[in-house]
Amino acid sequence: MSLLTIDKLTSSVGAQVTGLDSETLGSSDGFGAAVLDALEDHGVLVFPGLHLEPQAQVTFCRRLGQIDHSSDGHHPVAGIYPVTLDTSKNSSAAYLRATFDWHIDGCTPTGDEYPQKATVLSARQVAERGGETQFASAYGAYDALSDDEKARLASLRVVHSLEASQRRVTPDPTPEQVARWRARPTHEHPLVWTHRSGRKSLVLGASADYVVGMDLEEGRALLADLLDRATEADNVYSHNWSVGDTVIWDNRGVLHRATPYDPGSSREMLRTTILGDEPIQ
């Protein structure tokens, strides 16, 4: 990416990339490895005003890894998933309200799939108010711990569930809703993820329900405290979308959320997800 300009957006996470157009990103074989290297360094890459067409987005994403096709059918282009609260465009829109809370994608898969490697999001329509996407480094959250905290947290394991994340936005669910949530299996993960690279991050977010072997409320208070510290304003990059922007983030090392917006908004993001190849361990 030597021909590009990469400018850090905050001291902890995020960089803006300029110096290319959508045709180049969609057709050049040289950008895949370079983008993954930059994600390792910055966590989030912002390509303002790129206006990447859906097929070009999918073509580019294939250079980053294997594309998730589990949600195909919501959009005419395979590999594209519309992120919108408009049920005419996405029949699963109700579940997307949980994205208003901090999370890491893929902590509660239907099977034994690994968390997604990276996510690409392009803005087709934006909200009049709200709808920003915010990012915080899970690597930075671990690095900021004291040595005593690192030692204390090293062996802790946390149960993640779809129900935990959905109850945050639907605190008084119907029995049918609860049954659908509980049909998704729970997953137990270490609180501290030791990556193949040797880096460590905290596995936190809305799906984190309780700490194994710890008093329920004490464990939940610990998880809430760690999340609050990880997502303090000084540690967050908030992207205020314009139509045509494309953002890529390292899902394994970055927490993210959307800020709330009007449920009747026409806001629509086109998402392509790169499948993970590394377990939480």
C-alpha positions as CSV (number, residue, x, y, z in Angstrom):
1,M,0.0,0.0,0.0
2,S,3.0,2.3,-0.5
3,L,1.2,4.2,-3.2
4,L,-1.6,5.0,-0.8
5,T,-1.9,7.6,2.0
6,I,-2.7,6.1,5.4
7,D,-3.5,8.6,8.2
8,K,-4.2,7.5,11.8
9,L,-7.6,8.6,13.0
10,T,-7.0,8.1,16.7
11,S,-4.1,7.0,18.8
12,S,-5.7,3.7,19.6
13,V,-7.7,2.5,16.5
14,G,-8.5,3.4,13.0
15,A,-6.8,4.9,9.9
16,Q,-8.1,6.7,6.8
17,V,-6.9,5.4,3.4
18,T,-6.8,7.6,0.4
19,G,-5.2,7.4,-3.0
20,L,-7.2,4.8,-4.9
21,D,-10.6,4.4,-6.6
22,S,-13.2,1.7,-6.5
23,E,-12.0,0.2,-9.8
24,T,-8.5,-0.3,-8.5
25,L,-9.6,-1.8,-5.2
26,G,-11.9,-4.2,-7.0
27,S,-9.4,-5.3,-9.7
28,S,-5.9,-5.2,-8.2
29,D,-4.4,-8.4,-7.0
30,G,-1.9,-6.6,-4.9
31,F,-4.2,-5.0,-2.2
32,G,-5.4,-8.1,-0.3
33,A,-2.2,-8.9,1.7
34,A,-1.5,-5.2,2.1
35,V,-4.9,-4.5,3.5
36,L,-4.6,-7.4,6.0
37,D,-1.2,-6.1,7.1
38,A,-2.7,-2.6,7.6
39,L,-5.6,-4.0,9.6
40,E,-3.2,-5.7,11.9
41,D,-1.6,-2.3,12.5
42,H,-4.7,-0.1,12.7
43,G,-7.7,-2.4,13.4
44,V,-10.0,-0.3,11.2
45,L,-9.5,1.1,7.7
46,V,-11.7,3.9,6.3
47,F,-12.0,4.5,2.5
48,P,-14.0,7.7,2.2
49,G,-16.2,8.3,-0.8
50,L,-15.1,5.1,-2.5
51,H,-18.5,4.2,-4.0
52,L,-17.6,0.5,-4.2
53,E,-20.2,-1.4,-6.2
54,P,-21.5,-4.6,-4.7
55,Q,-19.8,-7.0,-7.1
56,A,-16.5,-5.1,-6.8
57,Q,-16.8,-5.4,-3.1
58,V,-17.2,-9.1,-3.2
59,T,-14.3,-9.5,-5.7
60,F,-12.1,-7.5,-3.4
61,C,-13.1,-9.4,-0.3
62,R,-12.1,-12.7,-2.0
63,R,-8.6,-11.4,-1.8
64,L,-8.8,-11.1,1.9
65,G,-10.1,-14.7,2.5
66,Q,-13.1,-16.9,2.2
67,I,-16.4,-15.1,2.0
68,D,-19.3,-15.9,4.3
69,H,-22.3,-17.0,2.1
70,S,-24.6,-18.1,5.0
71,S,-26.8,-15.1,4.6
72,D,-27.1,-15.2,0.8
73,G,-30.5,-14.5,-0.6
74,H,-31.1,-11.1,1.1
75,H,-29.4,-9.3,-1.8
76,P,-29.1,-10.0,-5.6
77,V,-25.2,-10.2,-5.3
78,A,-24.0,-13.3,-3.5
79,G,-21.8,-12.4,-0.6
80,I,-23.6,-9.1,0.1
81,Y,-25.8,-8.7,3.2
82,P,-27.9,-5.6,3.6
83,V,-27.7,-4.1,7.1
84,T,-30.9,-2.2,7.5
85,L,-33.9,-2.0,9.8
86,D,-36.2,-2.1,6.8
87,T,-37.8,-5.6,6.8
88,S,-38.6,-5.3,3.1
89,K,-34.9,-5.5,2.5
90,N,-33.9,-7.8,5.3
91,S,-36.3,-10.2,6.9
92,S,-34.0,-10.6,9.9
93,A,-33.9,-6.8,10.6
94,A,-35.2,-7.2,14.2
95,Y,-32.1,-9.0,15.2
96,L,-29.9,-6.1,14.0
97,R,-31.0,-3.9,16.9
98,A,-28.6,-5.9,19.0
99,T,-25.8,-4.3,17.0
100,F,-26.4,-1.1,19.0
101,D,-24.4,-2.7,21.8
102,W,-20.7,-3.3,21.7
103,H,-19.8,-6.8,20.3
104,I,-17.4,-9.0,18.4
105,D,-19.1,-10.9,15.6
106,G,-19.1,-14.7,15.7
107,C,-19.0,-15.4,19.4
108,T,-22.3,-17.3,19.3
109,P,-22.2,-19.3,16.0
110,T,-24.7,-22.0,15.2
111,G,-21.9,-24.6,15.2
112,D,-18.2,-24.5,15.8
113,E,-17.3,-21.8,13.3
114,Y,-14.5,-19.4,14.2
115,P,-15.2,-15.7,14.6
116,Q,-15.1,-13.8,11.4
117,K,-11.6,-12.5,10.3
118,A,-12.8,-9.1,9.0
119,T,-15.9,-7.3,7.9
120,V,-16.4,-4.8,5.0
121,L,-19.2,-2.3,5.1
122,S,-20.2,0.2,2.4
123,A,-22.8,2.9,2.8
124,R,-25.6,3.1,0.3
125,Q,-28.0,5.2,2.4
126,V,-27.3,6.9,5.7
127,A,-29.4,8.0,8.7
128,E,-30.3,11.6,9.1
129,R,-29.4,11.3,12.8
130,G,-27.4,8.6,14.5
131,G,-26.3,5.5,12.8
132,E,-22.5,6.1,13.3
133,T,-20.4,2.9,13.6
134,Q,-18.0,3.0,16.6
135,F,-14.9,0.9,17.1
136,A,-12.6,0.1,20.1
137,S,-9.5,-2.0,20.1
138,A,-9.8,-5.3,22.1
139,Y,-6.0,-5.5,21.9
140,G,-5.7,-2.1,23.5
141,A,-8.2,-3.1,26.2
142,Y,-5.9,-6.0,27.2
143,D,-2.7,-3.9,26.9
144,A,-4.1,-1.3,29.3
145,L,-4.6,-3.9,32.1
146,S,-2.2,-3.9,35.0
147,D,0.1,-6.9,35.4
148,D,-2.0,-8.1,38.4
149,E,-5.2,-7.9,36.3
150,K,-3.6,-9.8,33.4
151,A,-2.6,-12.5,35.8
152,R,-6.1,-12.6,37.4
153,L,-8.0,-12.7,34.1
154,A,-5.7,-15.2,32.3
155,S,-7.6,-18.3,33.3
156,L,-11.2,-16.9,33.3
157,R,-13.7,-18.3,30.9
158,V,-17.0,-16.7,29.8
159,V,-20.2,-18.1,28.5
160,H,-21.6,-16.2,25.4
161,S,-25.2,-16.5,24.2
162,L,-27.5,-15.0,21.6
163,E,-30.0,-14.6,24.5
164,A,-27.7,-12.3,26.4
165,S,-27.3,-9.9,23.5
166,Q,-31.0,-9.9,22.5
167,R,-32.2,-9.3,26.1
168,R,-30.4,-6.0,26.1
169,V,-32.7,-4.7,23.4
170,T,-35.8,-6.8,24.2
171,P,-35.8,-7.0,28.0
172,D,-39.4,-8.3,28.2
173,P,-39.5,-11.0,25.4
174,T,-42.3,-13.3,24.6
175,P,-41.9,-17.1,25.3
176,E,-41.5,-17.6,21.5
177,Q,-38.7,-15.1,21.3
178,V,-36.8,-16.7,24.2
179,A,-37.3,-20.1,22.6
180,R,-35.7,-18.8,19.3
181,W,-32.8,-17.3,21.2
182,R,-32.2,-20.5,23.1
183,A,-32.2,-22.5,20.0
184,R,-28.8,-21.0,19.3
185,P,-26.2,-22.9,21.3
186,T,-24.2,-21.1,24.0
187,H,-20.4,-21.0,23.7
188,E,-17.7,-20.9,26.3
189,H,-14.6,-18.8,25.5
190,P,-11.5,-17.6,27.4
191,L,-11.8,-14.0,28.4
192,V,-8.3,-13.4,27.1
193,W,-7.7,-14.5,23.5
194,T,-4.1,-15.4,22.8
195,H,-3.8,-15.0,19.0
196,R,-1.5,-16.9,16.7
197,S,0.5,-13.6,16.2
198,G,1.2,-13.6,20.0
199,R,-0.9,-10.6,20.6
200,K,-3.7,-10.8,23.3
201,S,-7.1,-9.3,23.3
202,L,-10.2,-9.3,25.5
203,V,-13.3,-11.1,24.3
204,L,-16.1,-8.8,25.5
205,G,-19.4,-7.5,24.4
206,A,-23.2,-7.9,24.4
207,S,-23.0,-11.7,24.0
208,A,-20.8,-12.2,27.1
209,D,-23.3,-13.5,29.7
210,Y,-21.4,-14.7,32.8
211,V,-18.0,-15.8,34.0
212,V,-17.7,-19.6,34.7
213,G,-17.2,-20.4,38.3
214,M,-17.8,-16.9,39.6
215,D,-20.7,-15.5,41.4
216,L,-23.2,-14.5,38.7
217,E,-23.5,-10.8,39.6
218,E,-19.8,-10.4,40.5
219,G,-18.8,-11.9,37.1
220,R,-21.3,-9.7,35.2
221,A,-20.0,-6.6,37.1
222,L,-16.4,-7.6,36.1
223,L,-17.4,-7.9,32.4
224,A,-19.3,-4.6,32.5
225,D,-16.3,-2.8,34.1
226,L,-13.9,-4.2,31.5
227,L,-16.2,-3.2,28.7
228,D,-16.6,0.3,30.1
229,R,-12.9,0.8,30.3
230,A,-12.3,-0.7,26.8
231,T,-14.8,1.7,25.3
232,E,-14.1,5.0,27.0
233,A,-14.3,7.9,24.7
234,D,-10.6,8.3,24.3
235,N,-10.3,4.7,23.1
236,V,-13.1,4.9,20.4
237,Y,-13.2,5.9,16.8
238,S,-16.7,6.9,15.7
239,H,-17.3,6.9,11.9
240,N,-19.9,9.4,10.8
241,W,-21.0,7.8,7.5
242,S,-21.4,9.5,4.1
243,V,-22.9,7.7,1.1
244,G,-20.1,5.8,-0.7
245,D,-17.8,5.3,2.3
246,T,-16.3,1.8,2.8
247,V,-14.9,0.7,6.1
248,I,-13.0,-2.6,6.9
249,W,-12.3,-3.8,10.4
250,D,-10.4,-6.6,12.1
251,N,-13.3,-8.4,13.8
252,R,-11.0,-10.5,15.9
253,G,-9.3,-7.6,17.6
254,V,-11.9,-4.8,17.4
255,L,-15.2,-4.3,19.2
256,H,-17.8,-2.4,17.3
257,R,-21.4,-1.1,17.5
258,A,-23.8,1.1,15.6
259,T,-25.3,4.1,17.4
260,P,-29.1,4.0,17.5
261,Y,-31.1,5.6,14.7
262,D,-34.8,6.0,13.7
263,P,-36.2,2.5,13.0
264,G,-38.0,4.0,10.0
265,S,-34.7,5.4,8.6
266,S,-33.7,4.4,5.1
267,R,-30.1,3.7,6.3
268,E,-28.6,0.8,4.4
269,M,-25.1,-0.7,4.6
270,L,-23.9,-3.5,2.4
271,R,-21.8,-6.0,4.3
272,T,-19.4,-8.6,3.2
273,T,-17.9,-10.9,5.8
274,I,-14.6,-12.7,5.7
275,L,-14.7,-16.1,7.4
276,G,-12.3,-16.7,10.3
277,D,-9.5,-19.2,10.4
278,E,-8.5,-18.8,14.0
279,P,-10.3,-20.1,17.1
280,I,-10.7,-18.2,20.3
281,Q,-8.0,-19.8,22.5
